[in-house]
Amino acid sequence: MNDAKSQHGINFNVGVELEFCLYKRGSKEEMISNLQKDNTLRASSVIPVDYSLFASSITLNEQGDFLDDVIDQLENQGIEIEQFHSESASGQLELVLTYTQNALQLADHVVFAKETINACAKKYGMRALFLPKIQKSEAGNGQHVHLSFSDIDQKPASKNSFSTENGISARGRSFMEGILHHLPALVAITTPSRNSFLRIGPGCWTGSSVRWAVEDKESPVRVCLSKSGAVSNVELKLFDASANIHIGLAAVLAAGLDGINRNLHLRPPSESGNDLPRTLKESLEFLKRDDFLMAELGPELSKSYLGLKEAEEKHDSSMALSDQTSTAWLQA
């Protein structure tokens, strides 16, 4: 962020969408009775609060007290909310944090928001699951990030420099290409679990190849339009709550800034592109070969990060999706 200001005179604008699913909490006695020999729960005992569909009012109406409490608690912490709405999976909600020029503070707010949601869910006899993929046949939980930037010396300071009257600005196009160029390695940081890659694929609203498009929910890098039809920002859909939001957001912004520094030319929009890694293990290999991102992480953090993720990948390799879900439920 300091490099963006000092070298290019820009401030990043960042917003985050937090998706999670509400599940019934169950009593201690029920939990003990449903524990299996390997200390996982029977899948049948992990039950969502409802089976509503996208944009349904069921979850909003039935969990109104929980929602009001979350909003009040976040506002008391100075965390601004743009929107709170239901999503497509069972008991799934999305909390949208207000767009801001303070990326570091927003990352802090994501951490506080998740803790607040977890605490409020427990208060109302529920568990909030941020696990990227819970049910095989349902959409997963993302933590999408929205990005643009503004010139520091511009009046007003909030004016968007990512776009122009004619579409994406030259720097905006280079910023996007930087993200696309590093995307196969970036996903090792932004979707950093075996479970993460169960959420990714055709028809999953995440994208599964290196490409961009305008208002296409199947594209991992999506250009968003305002109500007037003007370009507003770019969204990265390959980001979820298993990522460290501070490291992940820093890596994405660094990749975009690398595109600006190198004046990269944005590839044409398309309906297909080179395949992204299909597993965490494969993505970690891409990360190891990405000299830029490895240098941004630094020798100590990169070594620790790769060691941790490789250990997690090995540990989780024998876990079925139902086991991953029951573990997340127990930890929530």
C-alpha positions in Angstrom: 0.0 0.0 0.0 2.9 2.3 0.8 4.4 1.5 -2.6 1.1 2.3 -4.3 1.0 5.7 -2.7 4.7 6.6 -3.1 5.3 5.3 -6.6 1.9 5.8 -8.2 0.0 8.2 -6.0 -2.9 5.9 -5.6 -5.0 4.6 -2.7 -6.6 1.2 -2.9 -10.3 0.9 -2.3 -11.4 -2.5 -0.9 -14.7 -4.2 0.0 -15.4 -7.7 1.3 -18.4 -10.0 1.1 -18.5 -12.6 3.9 -20.6 -15.7 3.3 -21.5 -18.2 6.0 -24.2 -20.8 6.8 -26.2 -21.1 10.0 -26.5 -24.5 11.5 -28.4 -25.8 14.5 -26.2 -26.0 17.6 -27.6 -29.1 19.3 -27.2 -29.9 23.0 -24.1 -31.3 24.6 -25.9 -34.6 25.1 -26.9 -34.8 21.4 -23.3 -34.1 20.4 -21.8 -36.8 22.6 -24.4 -39.4 21.3 -23.5 -38.6 17.7 -19.8 -38.7 18.1 -18.1 -41.5 16.1 -15.0 -43.5 17.0 -12.8 -41.1 15.1 -14.3 -38.1 17.0 -16.2 -36.8 14.0 -20.0 -36.4 14.0 -22.5 -38.4 12.1 -23.4 -36.3 9.0 -27.1 -36.6 9.8 -26.6 -34.7 13.1 -25.2 -31.5 11.4 -28.4 -29.7 10.3 -28.8 -26.2 8.8 -31.4 -23.9 10.3 -33.4 -24.0 7.1 -33.3 -25.1 3.5 -34.1 -21.7 1.9 -33.0 -20.7 -1.6 -31.2 -17.6 -3.0 -32.8 -14.3 -2.0 -35.5 -16.1 0.1 -36.8 -14.2 3.1 -37.0 -17.3 5.2 -33.6 -17.0 6.9 -34.0 -13.2 7.3 -37.4 -13.6 8.9 -36.7 -16.6 11.1 -33.3 -15.3 12.3 -34.3 -11.6 12.7 -33.2 -11.3 16.3 -29.8 -12.8 15.4 -29.3 -10.4 12.5 -30.3 -7.4 14.5 -27.9 -8.3 17.2 -25.0 -8.8 14.7 -25.7 -5.5 13.1 -25.9 -3.7 16.5 -22.6 -5.4 17.7 -20.7 -4.5 14.5 -22.0 -0.9 14.5 -20.9 -0.6 18.2 -17.4 -1.6 17.0 -17.4 1.0 14.2 -17.7 -1.6 11.5 -19.9 -0.2 8.7 -22.2 -2.6 6.9 -23.4 -2.1 3.3 -25.8 -5.1 3.0 -26.9 -8.2 4.8 -28.9 -10.7 2.6 -29.7 -14.4 2.1 -27.7 -16.5 -0.3 -28.4 -19.8 -2.2 -27.2 -22.6 0.2 -29.1 -23.8 3.2 -29.2 -21.3 6.0 -26.7 -19.2 4.0 -26.2 -15.4 4.5 -23.9 -12.8 3.1 -22.6 -9.8 5.0 -21.1 -7.0 2.9 -18.7 -4.7 4.5 -18.6 -1.1 3.3 -16.1 -0.2 0.6 -13.1 1.7 2.2 -9.7 3.2 1.3 -8.2 1.7 4.5 -7.4 -1.8 3.4 -5.6 -2.7 6.6 -8.5 -1.6 8.8 -10.9 -3.5 6.6 -8.9 -6.7 7.1 -9.1 -6.1 10.8 -12.9 -5.6 10.5 -13.2 -9.0 8.6 -11.6 -10.7 11.6 -13.9 -8.9 14.1 -17.0 -9.5 12.0 -16.3 -13.3 11.9 -15.8 -13.4 15.7 -18.9 -11.3 16.2 -21.0 -13.6 14.0 -19.8 -16.7 15.7 -20.5 -15.3 19.2 -24.0 -14.1 18.2 -24.8 -17.4 16.6 -23.9 -19.3 19.8 -26.1 -16.8 21.7 -29.1 -17.8 19.6 -28.5 -21.5 19.7 -26.7 -21.8 16.4 -23.3 -22.3 14.8 -22.0 -20.1 12.0 -19.9 -22.1 9.5 -17.5 -20.2 7.2 -16.2 -23.5 5.7 -15.8 -22.9 1.9 -17.7 -26.1 1.0 -20.3 -27.7 3.4 -22.7 -29.6 1.2 -21.6 -31.3 -2.1 -24.8 -30.3 -3.9 -24.9 -26.7 -2.7 -23.0 -23.5 -3.3 -20.1 -22.8 -1.0 -19.0 -19.9 1.2 -16.7 -17.3 -0.3 -15.1 -14.2 1.0 -15.0 -12.2 -2.2 -13.0 -9.0 -2.4 -13.8 -5.9 -4.5 -11.0 -3.7 -5.6 -10.4 -0.4 -7.2 -8.1 2.6 -6.6 -8.2 6.4 -6.5 -5.5 9.1 -7.1 -4.3 10.7 -3.9 -4.2 14.2 -5.3 -7.6 13.9 -7.1 -10.6 16.0 -6.2 -12.7 14.5 -4.8 -10.3 12.0 -3.3 -12.9 9.3 -3.5 -13.2 9.5 -7.3 -12.5 6.2 -8.9 -9.3 6.0 -11.0 -9.8 2.3 -11.8 -12.2 3.4 -14.6 -12.8 6.2 -17.1 -15.8 7.3 -19.1 -14.8 4.7 -21.7 -14.4 1.7 -19.3 -11.4 0.4 -17.4 -8.5 2.8 -17.2 -5.0 1.9 -18.5 -3.7 1.4 -14.9 -6.9 -0.5 -14.1 -6.2 -2.9 -17.0 -2.6 -3.4 -15.9 -3.8 -4.0 -12.3 -6.2 -6.7 -13.4 -3.6 -8.4 -15.6 -1.2 -8.5 -12.6 -3.8 -10.4 -10.7 -4.5 -12.8 -13.6 -0.8 -13.3 -14.2 -0.2 -14.4 -10.6 -3.6 -16.1 -10.1 -2.5 -19.8 -10.2 -0.1 -19.0 -7.4 -2.4 -16.5 -5.6 -5.0 -19.2 -5.0 -2.5 -21.0 -2.7 -2.9 -17.9 -0.4 -6.6 -16.9 -1.0 -8.1 -20.4 -1.1 -5.6 -22.2 1.0 -7.3 -25.5 2.1 -8.2 -28.8 0.6 -11.8 -27.9 1.3 -11.4 -24.6 -0.6 -10.9 -26.4 -3.9 -14.2 -28.3 -3.5 -15.9 -25.0 -3.9 -14.2 -24.1 -7.1 -15.3 -25.4 -10.5 -17.7 -24.8 -13.5 -21.1 -23.9 -12.4 -20.0 -23.0 -8.8 -20.0 -19.2 -9.3 -16.2 -19.1 -8.7 -14.6 -19.6 -12.1 -12.1 -22.4 -12.7 -9.8 -20.9 -15.3 -7.5 -17.8 -15.7 -9.8 -15.3 -17.3 -11.9 -12.2 -16.8 -15.2 -11.0 -17.9 -17.8 -8.2 -17.3 -20.6 -9.1 -14.9 -20.0 -12.9 -15.3 -20.4 -14.8 -12.0 -18.6 -17.8 -13.6 -15.4 -15.7 -14.0 -12.9 -15.6 -11.2 -12.0 -12.0 -12.0 -15.2 -10.1 -12.6 -15.5 -6.5 -13.7 -18.5 -5.0 -11.9 -20.8 -2.2 -13.3 -22.7 0.5 -11.4 -26.4 0.9 -11.8 -25.7 3.4 -14.6 -23.7 0.8 -16.5 -20.3 2.4 -15.8 -17.3 0.3 -14.6 -17.0 0.5 -10.8 -14.5 -2.1 -9.7 -13.1 -5.6 -10.1 -14.1 -8.6 -8.0 -11.9 -11.5 -7.1 -14.2 -14.5 -6.4 -11.4 -17.0 -5.5 -11.0 -15.9 -1.9 -12.6 -17.6 1.1 -12.6 -17.5 4.9 -9.9 -20.2 5.3 -7.4 -17.6 4.1 -5.6 -15.2 6.4 -7.3 -12.0 5.3 -4.3 -9.8 5.9 -1.8 -12.0 4.0 -4.4 -12.8 1.3 -5.4 -9.2 0.7 -1.8 -8.0 0.7 -0.9 -10.6 -1.9 -3.7 -9.7 -4.2 -2.9 -6.0 -4.0 0.8 -6.7 -4.5 0.0 -8.8 -7.6 -2.2 -6.0 -9.1 0.5 -3.4 -8.3 3.1 -5.6 -10.0 0.9 -5.4 -13.1 0.9 -1.6 -12.9 4.7 -1.5 -12.3 5.3 -3.7 -15.4 2.6 -1.9 -17.5 1.2 -5.3 -18.3 -1.3 -5.5 -21.2 -4.7 -6.9 -20.2 -5.6 -10.1 -22.1 -9.0 -10.0 -23.9 -12.1 -11.1 -21.9 -13.1 -14.7 -22.7 -15.3 -17.6 -21.7 -12.3 -19.9 -21.1 -8.7 -19.7 -20.2 -5.8 -21.8 -18.8 -7.0 -24.1 -16.1 -6.4 -23.1 -12.5 -4.9 -25.5 -10.0 -7.4 -28.1 -8.9 -6.0 -28.9 -5.5 -4.2 -27.1 -2.7 -1.1 -29.3 -3.4 -1.0 -28.2 -7.0 -1.5 -24.5 -6.1 1.4 -24.6 -3.6 3.7 -25.8 -6.4 2.7 -22.8 -8.4 3.4 -20.5 -5.5 6.9 -22.0 -5.1 7.6 -21.1 -8.7 6.2 -17.5 -8.5 9.4 -15.5 -7.7 7.5 -12.3 -7.2 5.0 -13.6 -4.6 7.7 -15.6 -2.8 9.7 -12.4 -2.5 6.7 -10.4 -1.3 6.2 -13.0 1.4 9.8 -13.0 2.3 12.1 -16.0 3.2 10.8 -16.6 6.7 7.1 -16.2 6.1 7.2 -18.1 2.8 9.0 -21.1 4.4 6.6 -21.1 7.4 3.6 -20.7 5.2 4.5 -23.5 2.8 5.4 -25.8 5.6 2.1 -25.2 7.4 0.0 -25.6 4.3 1.8 -28.8 3.2 1.2 -30.3 6.6 -2.5 -29.3 6.6 -2.9 -30.8 3.1 -1.4 -34.1 4.3 -3.5 -34.1 7.5 -6.8 -33.4 5.6 -6.1 -35.7 2.7 -8.0 -38.6 4.3 -11.0 -36.5 5.4 -14.3 -36.9 3.6 -16.4 -33.7 3.1 -18.8 -34.8 5.8 -15.8 -35.1 8.2 -14.6 -31.6 7.3 -18.1 -30.3 7.8 -18.5 -32.0 11.2 -15.1 -30.7 12.3 -16.0 -27.1 11.3 -19.3 -27.5 13.2 -17.6 -28.7 16.4 -15.1 -25.8 16.2 -17.8 -23.1 15.5 
